[in-house]
Amino acid sequence: MSRDQILKELEEEFKLMKKDLQFGCSLDDLDDIFYIKDFILQIGYVSKSLSRTVCRRIVDTLGSWNSYLHGLIIPNPNSMISISETKLFNEKEKEEIIKLMNKIMAFGNSNVLIGITKDKEKEAKFIDNSIKFWKEILSPKLEKIIIKVNDYWNKEAGLDFK
């Protein structure tokens, strides 16, 4: 199946999923944050359980960020990168990062229960709330963290991209 055919099928299945679950966000809303289209192209097909695939992609993205944040709090002792980056944050900042990690875990873990209970209403809320969670909570805090890390590495490398 060609790329265009897969994306067309995704759009059609997404419309059906949205009608079935009654959530508000669009495919483009989700794709802007969670790269749903790229993920579907990567796996090469549109699952008949598209809502679970979308939720999985949301959780995978959140989990990836949580792993990164975990490395800032508890660095790999064999990684110069982890050790260097953890030193950038004082104890208060690390506490804030841990609070953010807890929020990611709480939000992401709710998907496990949805998968077990098959509660369509909760699944719809999870999908819509993923956008809200990203925009209102996660992205603003990640931006501050990443700016600090990026500034450090630019300084270490003698680069000035400002």
URWOCOR-V718103 format. One record per pair of residues at least 12 apart in sequence whose ideal C-beta (glycine too) atoms are under 10 Angstrom apart, sorted by the first residue. I is the first residue (numbers start at 1). J is the second residue. If there is no record, write none. Layout:
# URWOCOR-V718103
{{I	J} {I	J}}
This chain:
# URWOCOR-V718103
{{1	44} {1	45} {1	46} {3	37} {3	41} {3	44} {5	46} {6	37} {6	40} {6	41} {6	43} {6	44} {6	45} {6	46} {7	27} {7	37} {7	40} {7	41} {7	46} {8	46} {9	40} {9	45} {9	46} {9	50} {10	27} {10	31} {10	36} {10	37} {10	39} {10	40} {10	41} {10	45} {10	46} {10	47} {10	50} {10	53} {10	54} {11	27} {11	37} {11	46} {12	46} {13	27} {13	40} {13	46} {13	47} {13	48} {13	50} {13	51} {13	53} {14	26} {14	27} {14	28} {14	30} {14	31} {14	36} {14	37} {14	40} {14	46} {14	50} {14	51} {14	54} {15	27} {16	50} {16	51} {17	49} {17	50} {17	51} {17	52} {17	53} {17	54} {17	123} {17	124} {17	127} {18	50} {18	51} {18	124} {18	127} {20	50} {20	51} {20	120} {20	123} {20	124} {21	51} {21	54} {21	120} {21	121} {21	122} {21	123} {21	124} {21	125} {21	126} {21	127} {21	128} {22	120} {22	121} {22	124} {22	125} {22	128} {23	51} {23	54} {23	120} {23	121} {23	123} {23	124} {23	125} {23	126} {23	127} {23	128} {23	129} {23	130} {23	131} {24	124} {24	127} {24	128} {24	131} {25	124} {25	127} {25	128} {25	129} {25	130} {25	131} {25	132} {26	131} {27	54} {29	127} {29	128} {29	130} {29	131} {29	134} {29	135} {30	54} {30	57} {30	58} {30	127} {30	128} {30	130} {30	131} {30	134} {31	54} {31	57} {32	131} {32	134} {32	135} {33	57} {33	58} {33	61} {33	130} {33	131} {33	133} {33	134} {33	135} {33	138} {33	139} {34	54} {34	55} {34	57} {34	58} {34	59} {34	60} {34	61} {34	62} {34	127} {34	130} {34	131} {34	134} {35	57} {35	60} {35	61} {36	50} {36	53} {36	54} {36	57} {36	58} {36	61} {38	57} {39	53} {39	54} {39	56} {39	57} {39	60} {39	61} {40	53} {40	54} {40	57} {43	57} {49	115} {51	114} {51	120} {51	123} {51	124} {51	126} {51	127} {52	111} {52	114} {52	115} {52	118} {52	123} {54	123} {54	126} {54	127} {54	130} {55	108} {55	110} {55	111} {55	112} {55	114} {55	115} {55	123} {55	126} {55	127} {55	130} {56	111} {56	115} {57	130} {58	107} {58	108} {58	111} {58	126} {58	127} {58	129} {58	130} {58	131} {58	133} {58	134} {59	104} {59	107} {59	108} {59	109} {59	110} {59	111} {59	112} {59	115} {59	126} {59	130} {60	108} {61	104} {61	108} {61	130} {61	134} {61	138} {62	103} {62	104} {62	105} {62	107} {62	108} {62	109} {62	111} {62	130} {62	133} {62	134} {62	138} {63	104} {63	105} {63	108} {65	100} {65	101} {65	104} {65	108} {65	134} {65	138} {65	139} {65	142} {65	145} {66	100} {66	101} {66	102} {66	103} {66	104} {66	105} {66	108} {66	138} {67	101} {68	85} {68	101} {68	142} {68	145} {68	146} {68	149} {69	94} {69	97} {69	98} {69	100} {69	101} {69	104} {69	141} {69	142} {69	145} {70	82} {70	97} {70	98} {70	101} {71	83} {71	85} {71	86} {72	85} {72	86} {72	87} {72	88} {72	89} {72	93} {72	94} {72	97} {72	98} {72	101} {72	145} {72	148} {72	149} {73	86} {73	89} {73	93} {73	94} {73	95} {73	97} {73	98} {73	101} {74	86} {74	94} {75	87} {81	149} {81	153} {84	149} {84	152} {84	153} {84	156} {85	145} {85	148} {85	149} {85	152} {85	153} {87	152} {88	145} {88	148} {88	149} {88	151} {88	152} {88	153} {89	145} {89	148} {89	149} {93	144} {93	145} {93	148} {96	141} {96	144} {96	145} {97	141} {97	142} {97	145} {99	141} {100	137} {100	138} {100	141} {100	142} {100	145} {103	133} {103	137} {103	138} {103	141} {104	133} {104	137} {104	138} {106	133} {107	126} {107	129} {107	130} {107	132} {107	133} {107	134} {107	137} {107	138} {108	126} {108	130} {108	133} {110	122} {110	123} {110	125} {110	126} {110	129} {111	123} {111	126} {111	127} {111	130} {113	126} {114	126} {114	127}}
